[in-house]
Amino acid sequence: MLSRLSTQGSSNSKPPRLHSDTVCVLQTSGSSGASKYVALVESAVVHRLQWQAGAYPLGASAVVAVKTRPSFVDSLWELLAPAVAGVHRLRCSSRGGCS
């Protein structure tokens, strides 16, 4: 999976090279403090969703809290898992409110 990711980080914050199966690009500050971009391809996103669904299965009455900033990879699970599993999603703001 990692070999399929195209990453590039530098002080000038260049976006990564995109592949024909790129589904999203995430930006993160990384450990250096310089912006880094990661292009996620479809197979990597599907793999992550399948792994997490097996490790943390959602029951029919589950509610997933969407609280992670969209620039982090964990937000993909929070945004997509409810649709895949057919459960409810609860949107939470950084100020602590949920709706």
C-alpha positions as CSV (number, residue, x, y, z in Angstrom):
1,M,0.0,0.0,0.0
2,L,2.7,2.5,0.9
3,S,4.5,2.0,-2.4
4,R,1.3,3.2,-4.1
5,L,1.3,6.5,-2.3
6,S,3.0,9.4,-3.9
7,T,4.4,11.8,-1.3
8,Q,6.5,14.9,-1.5
9,G,7.4,17.3,1.2
10,S,9.5,20.4,1.0
11,S,9.7,23.9,2.3
12,N,7.9,25.2,-0.9
13,S,5.0,22.8,-0.3
14,K,4.7,21.3,-3.7
15,P,1.7,19.0,-4.2
16,P,2.5,15.4,-5.0
17,R,2.4,13.8,-8.4
18,L,-1.1,12.6,-9.1
19,H,-1.9,9.1,-10.4
20,S,-4.9,8.2,-12.6
21,D,-6.5,6.5,-9.5
22,T,-5.9,9.3,-7.0
23,V,-9.0,9.9,-5.0
24,C,-7.8,12.7,-2.6
25,V,-4.8,14.7,-1.5
26,L,-4.2,15.3,2.2
27,Q,-2.0,18.0,3.6
28,T,-0.2,17.7,6.9
29,S,2.5,19.7,8.6
30,G,4.5,16.6,9.3
31,S,7.1,16.3,12.0
32,S,9.3,18.9,10.5
33,G,6.7,21.6,10.5
34,A,6.9,22.0,6.7
35,S,3.7,21.3,4.8
36,K,3.6,17.8,3.2
37,Y,1.1,16.4,0.8
38,V,0.0,12.8,0.3
39,A,-1.9,11.6,-2.7
40,L,-4.1,8.6,-1.7
41,V,-5.0,6.2,-4.5
42,E,-8.3,4.3,-4.5
43,S,-6.8,0.9,-3.5
44,A,-5.2,2.5,-0.4
45,V,-8.5,4.1,0.7
46,V,-10.4,0.9,0.1
47,H,-7.7,-1.1,2.0
48,R,-7.9,1.3,5.0
49,L,-11.7,1.1,5.1
50,Q,-11.7,-2.7,4.9
51,W,-9.0,-3.0,7.6
52,Q,-10.7,-0.6,9.9
53,A,-14.2,-2.2,9.4
54,G,-12.7,-5.6,10.3
55,A,-10.8,-4.2,13.3
56,Y,-13.6,-2.0,14.6
57,P,-16.9,-3.4,13.2
58,L,-19.9,-1.1,13.3
59,G,-23.2,-2.5,14.6
60,A,-26.6,-1.5,13.2
61,S,-27.1,1.0,16.0
62,A,-23.7,2.6,15.7
63,V,-23.2,6.3,15.4
64,V,-19.8,7.6,14.0
65,A,-18.6,11.0,15.4
66,V,-17.0,13.1,12.6
67,K,-14.5,15.1,14.6
68,T,-11.2,14.8,12.8
69,R,-10.0,17.6,10.5
70,P,-10.4,16.6,6.9
71,S,-6.7,16.9,6.2
72,F,-5.9,13.9,8.4
73,V,-6.2,10.3,7.1
74,D,-8.5,9.3,10.0
75,S,-11.1,11.6,8.7
76,L,-11.6,9.3,5.7
77,W,-13.0,6.6,8.1
78,E,-15.2,9.0,9.9
79,L,-16.6,10.4,6.6
80,L,-16.9,7.2,4.6
81,A,-17.6,4.3,7.1
82,P,-21.1,5.4,7.9
83,A,-22.1,5.3,4.3
84,V,-20.4,1.9,3.8
85,A,-21.9,0.4,6.9
86,G,-25.3,2.1,6.7
87,V,-25.1,3.8,10.1
88,H,-25.6,7.3,11.3
89,R,-23.0,10.0,11.3
90,L,-22.7,12.7,14.0
91,R,-20.9,15.9,13.0
92,C,-18.8,17.5,15.8
93,S,-17.2,21.0,15.7
94,S,-13.8,21.9,17.2
95,R,-15.8,24.0,19.7
96,G,-17.3,20.9,21.2
97,G,-20.8,21.0,19.7
98,C,-22.3,18.0,17.8
99,S,-25.3,17.8,15.5
